[in-house]
Amino acid sequence: MNHHTALTDLIPARLPLLQAPMAGAQGSNLALAVCAAGGVGGLPAAMLSPEALRAELQLLRQQAQGPWNVNFFCHTPPQPDDAVEARWREVLRPFYDEAGIDPASVPAGAGRVPFSHAVADVVEPFAPPVVSFHFGLPAPNLLERVKSWGSRVLSSATTVEEALWLEAHGVDAVIAQGLEAGGHRGMFLSAELGTQLGTFALLPQVVAAVKLPVIAAGGIASADGVRAAMALGASGVQVGTAFLCCPEAGTSALHRAALMSEAARHTELTTLFSGRPARGIVNRLMRTLGSLNPAAPAFPLATAAVAPLRAHFEKLGRTDCTPLWSGQNASGCRAAPAAVILADLAKGLDAALSRSAGSASV
Ligand SMILES: Cc1cc2nc3c(=O)[nH]c(=O)nc-3n(C[C@H](O)[C@H](O)[C@H](O)COP(=O)(O)O)c2cc1C
């Protein structure tokens, strides 16, 4: 079956299917498995030290069968604010008391660094086939540096305005990230959640607005979902949540159990774990504090104060304070190899692409 689209012209994989890079949940193992099966595997780099990033890039360069993607965040780091941090710890105090943790003993810190020239120094020798960004794009000279390696550049748009902005600033393809998507919203032009659209409202509007190939993301977890996205004009599909229970992913046992339970039917956007809205399965911290509690410090500073609480409850086998990132549709999660998940998704391409080829020849 021919799976050729505008996206595979740009990124010559056998399938126009991307495995979403998922920071904290996977590394090169999952990416390599997806590449071997004909998709575009993704390495999330936002939480990797330079040494870990170099080691992962070496594995991808040596072993990847086909094009692979390395993904970075490009947020502007906020100024730490002692008063905001103190207020946040006050809001978390009942949890600290229950866990027997002295909030004063908990170090503050960032945890996620944006893409920079220092990070580019690590990446440059590997000239990744694809580099994708979340939260916009790096500064123009840094973006030019990435493009000078020959890397194809992708970034997420959550509104038509963001898609147009990304096109004007030089991406090669746009990822239309619908509101159903798991993990962080890639939103960068507005922080207003009311601007955010579901995948099948966003996708056709982005396809109509930009000339670039558009990749659909958010809530797609089956062949039918892929078929529907392609019918709405997508040139490819990016899937995250459905890969989280693959043996090649690094997802914790507690997170896997939650994804495969009825709890996964209730996700919300929350700022509690990082400071930016991200979608995860509702847990006790979210229920107690409210998922969008305004006391959470700006991204990524909210993370540090929650980290020891997460560790405390996880030791007890509980996810009270664990970010259980998941999209709204976890029905595709199975303890099956990534190649099996990808092959199932690819069945949606057969019908979609043969139909569009057929209608083109009429
Ligand atoms: C556990 C998890 C972590 C994620 N981390 C990242 C990340 O590091 N970088 C990124 O660009 N997107 C990240 N995302 C968002 C994905 O790129 C993508 O938009 C989303 O997975 C698509 O929706 P789906 O999960 O419903 O398939 C993450 C998603 C999940 C579920």
The ligand as a Tripos MOL2 file, in Angstrom:
@<TRIPOS>MOLECULE
LIG
   31    33     1     0     0
SMALL
NO_CHARGES

@<TRIPOS>ATOM
      1 C1          2.9330   11.7070   28.6700 C.3       1 LIG1
      2 C2          2.9690   12.8070   27.6500 C.ar      1 LIG1
      3 C3          4.0870   13.6340   27.5890 C.ar      1 LIG1
      4 C4          4.1810   14.6000   26.5700 C.ar      1 LIG1
      5 N1          5.3330   15.3360   26.4710 N.ar      1 LIG1
      6 C5          5.5250   16.1140   25.3750 C.ar      1 LIG1
      7 C6          6.8030   16.6900   25.1150 C.ar      1 LIG1
      8 O1          7.7640   16.4940   25.8450 O.2       1 LIG1
      9 N2          6.9220   17.4560   23.9970 N.ar      1 LIG1
     10 C7          5.8830   17.6620   23.1250 C.ar      1 LIG1
     11 O2          6.0630   18.3440   22.1190 O.2       1 LIG1
     12 N3          4.6590   17.1290   23.3610 N.ar      1 LIG1
     13 C8          4.4590   16.3550   24.4520 C.ar      1 LIG1
     14 N4          3.2440   15.7550   24.6550 N.ar      1 LIG1
     15 C9          2.1130   16.0870   23.7390 C.3       1 LIG1
     16 C10         2.2140   15.2880   22.4520 C.3       1 LIG1
     17 O3          3.1840   15.8680   21.6010 O.3       1 LIG1
     18 C11         0.9020   15.2350   21.6460 C.3       1 LIG1
     19 O4          0.4150   16.5230   21.3960 O.3       1 LIG1
     20 C12        -0.1850   14.4230   22.3170 C.3       1 LIG1
     21 O5          0.3490   13.2440   22.8880 O.3       1 LIG1
     22 C13        -1.2480   14.0350   21.2950 C.3       1 LIG1
     23 O6         -2.4210   13.6330   21.9190 O.3       1 LIG1
     24 P1         -2.7230   12.1400   22.4440 P.3       1 LIG1
     25 O7         -1.9000   11.9920   23.6880 O.co2     1 LIG1
     26 O8         -4.1800   12.1630   22.6960 O.co2     1 LIG1
     27 O9         -2.2960   11.1730   21.3690 O.co2     1 LIG1
     28 C14         3.1030   14.7940   25.6550 C.ar      1 LIG1
     29 C15         1.9730   13.9670   25.7600 C.ar      1 LIG1
     30 C16         1.9030   12.9770   26.7180 C.ar      1 LIG1
     31 C17         0.6850   12.0880   26.7610 C.3       1 LIG1
@<TRIPOS>BOND
     1     1     2 1
     2     2     3 ar
     3     2    30 ar
     4     3     4 ar
     5     4     5 ar
     6     4    28 ar
     7     5     6 ar
     8     6     7 ar
     9     6    13 1
    10     7     8 2
    11     7     9 ar
    12     9    10 ar
    13    10    11 2
    14    10    12 ar
    15    12    13 ar
    16    13    14 ar
    17    14    15 1
    18    14    28 ar
    19    15    16 1
    20    16    17 1
    21    16    18 1
    22    18    19 1
    23    18    20 1
    24    20    21 1
    25    20    22 1
    26    22    23 1
    27    23    24 1
    28    24    25 2
    29    24    26 1
    30    24    27 1
    31    28    29 ar
    32    29    30 ar
    33    30    31 1
@<TRIPOS>SUBSTRUCTURE
     1 LIG1         1 GROUP 0 **** ****
